[in-house]
Amino acid sequence: MKKILTVLLLIIGWVAFAGMSKAPESEIPKPEIDFAATVIDDQEIPTKCRLVSWEGQLFFVGFRGKGAVSIPFEKVKKVVFIGAGSGGKKDAQITLRGGEVVAVTFDDESRFYGTTTFGTYKITAKNIKEIIFE
């Protein structure tokens, strides 16, 4: 009888504590503004995305020489990643809507997020070939 009571109390305790856990968070950040873009990865596979973000933000953060820069999505026409990258960095050329091209270096592990018609999408900078904004 004592074993049954112990097992029953363990089950009740487990159910109570399991119910106290947080609800699962979204797999990717959901930005307030819905920017759309097509990402072409290093295998030449294009993926159309909505609600895109860079590290959860609506701007690119990288380096231009020794200085840090942030470029808002509303100014960006496309981003072309150049070369294989080295030292944990990946070089890119950001073409602005006005036509100006800005050279920026990103960390290899920086992430681009979005949602697609078939689910969520995330990719690291080291695997991106091009991002084209609509």
C-alpha positions as CSV (number, residue, x, y, z in Angstrom):
1,M,0.0,0.0,0.0
2,K,2.9,2.4,0.9
3,K,4.5,1.8,-2.6
4,I,1.3,2.5,-4.4
5,L,0.8,5.8,-2.4
6,T,4.4,6.8,-3.2
7,V,4.0,6.1,-6.9
8,L,0.7,8.0,-6.9
9,L,2.3,11.0,-5.2
10,L,5.2,11.0,-7.6
11,I,2.8,11.0,-10.6
12,I,0.7,13.8,-9.1
13,G,3.9,15.8,-8.4
14,W,5.2,15.3,-11.9
15,V,1.9,16.4,-13.4
16,A,1.8,19.5,-11.2
17,F,5.4,20.6,-12.0
18,A,5.0,19.8,-15.7
19,G,2.0,22.1,-15.9
20,M,4.1,24.9,-14.4
21,S,6.6,25.1,-17.2
22,K,6.7,28.0,-19.7
23,A,4.9,27.7,-23.1
24,P,7.4,27.0,-25.8
25,E,8.7,30.2,-27.5
26,S,8.7,30.8,-31.2
27,E,11.5,29.1,-33.1
28,I,12.5,32.4,-34.8
29,P,12.1,36.1,-33.9
30,K,8.9,37.7,-35.2
31,P,9.6,41.3,-36.2
32,E,7.0,44.0,-36.1
33,I,7.5,45.0,-39.8
34,D,7.0,42.4,-42.5
35,F,10.0,42.6,-44.9
36,A,10.1,40.0,-47.6
37,A,13.3,38.6,-49.2
38,T,14.6,35.7,-51.3
39,V,17.6,34.0,-49.8
40,I,19.9,32.0,-52.1
41,D,22.2,29.7,-50.2
42,D,25.6,28.3,-51.1
43,Q,23.9,25.4,-52.9
44,E,22.1,27.8,-55.2
45,I,18.7,27.0,-53.6
46,P,16.4,30.1,-53.5
47,T,13.9,30.4,-50.5
48,K,11.3,33.1,-50.4
49,C,10.8,34.4,-46.9
50,R,8.6,36.9,-45.1
51,L,9.0,38.5,-41.6
52,V,12.7,38.4,-42.1
53,S,15.3,39.6,-39.6
54,W,19.1,39.6,-39.0
55,E,19.8,38.3,-35.6
56,G,16.2,39.2,-34.7
57,Q,16.7,42.8,-35.8
58,L,15.4,44.7,-38.9
59,F,18.9,45.9,-39.9
60,F,22.2,44.3,-40.8
61,V,25.0,44.6,-38.2
62,G,28.6,44.1,-39.4
63,F,31.9,45.8,-39.8
64,R,33.3,48.2,-42.3
65,G,37.0,48.2,-41.7
66,K,37.4,48.6,-37.9
67,G,34.1,50.4,-37.5
68,A,30.8,48.8,-36.7
69,V,27.9,49.6,-39.0
70,S,24.1,48.9,-39.0
71,I,22.1,49.2,-42.2
72,P,18.3,49.2,-42.0
73,F,16.4,46.8,-44.2
74,E,14.3,49.6,-45.8
75,K,17.6,50.9,-47.4
76,V,18.7,47.5,-48.8
77,K,18.1,46.2,-52.3
78,K,20.3,43.1,-52.1
79,V,23.2,41.6,-50.2
80,V,25.8,39.5,-52.1
81,F,28.2,37.4,-50.0
82,I,31.7,37.2,-51.5
83,G,34.1,34.3,-51.2
84,A,34.3,31.5,-48.7
85,G,35.1,33.6,-45.7
86,S,37.9,33.1,-43.3
87,G,38.8,33.6,-39.7
88,G,35.1,33.4,-38.7
89,K,34.2,36.3,-41.0
90,K,32.3,36.6,-44.3
91,D,32.6,39.5,-46.6
92,A,29.5,41.0,-48.4
93,Q,28.5,43.8,-50.7
94,I,25.2,45.5,-49.8
95,T,23.5,47.3,-52.6
96,L,21.3,50.0,-51.4
97,R,18.0,51.0,-53.1
98,G,19.7,54.2,-54.3
99,G,22.4,52.2,-56.1
100,E,25.3,52.7,-53.7
101,V,27.3,49.6,-52.8
102,V,28.7,49.2,-49.3
103,A,31.3,46.6,-48.3
104,V,30.6,44.9,-45.0
105,T,32.0,42.0,-43.1
106,F,29.8,39.8,-41.0
107,D,30.5,37.1,-38.4
108,D,30.1,33.6,-40.0
109,E,27.6,32.6,-37.3
110,S,25.3,35.6,-37.7
111,R,21.8,34.4,-38.5
112,F,19.1,35.4,-41.0
113,Y,15.6,34.4,-40.0
114,G,12.3,34.3,-41.9
115,T,9.0,32.4,-42.4
116,T,8.1,30.5,-45.5
117,T,4.9,28.9,-46.8
118,F,6.2,25.6,-45.5
119,G,7.6,26.7,-42.1
120,T,10.3,28.7,-40.4
121,Y,13.7,29.4,-41.9
122,K,17.1,30.3,-40.4
123,I,20.5,30.3,-42.0
124,T,24.0,31.4,-40.9
125,A,25.9,34.0,-42.9
126,K,28.6,31.5,-43.9
127,N,25.9,29.6,-45.9
128,I,24.3,32.5,-47.7
129,K,25.2,33.5,-51.2
130,E,22.7,36.3,-51.8
131,I,19.7,38.0,-50.2
132,I,17.3,39.9,-52.5
133,F,14.7,42.2,-50.9
134,E,11.4,42.7,-52.5
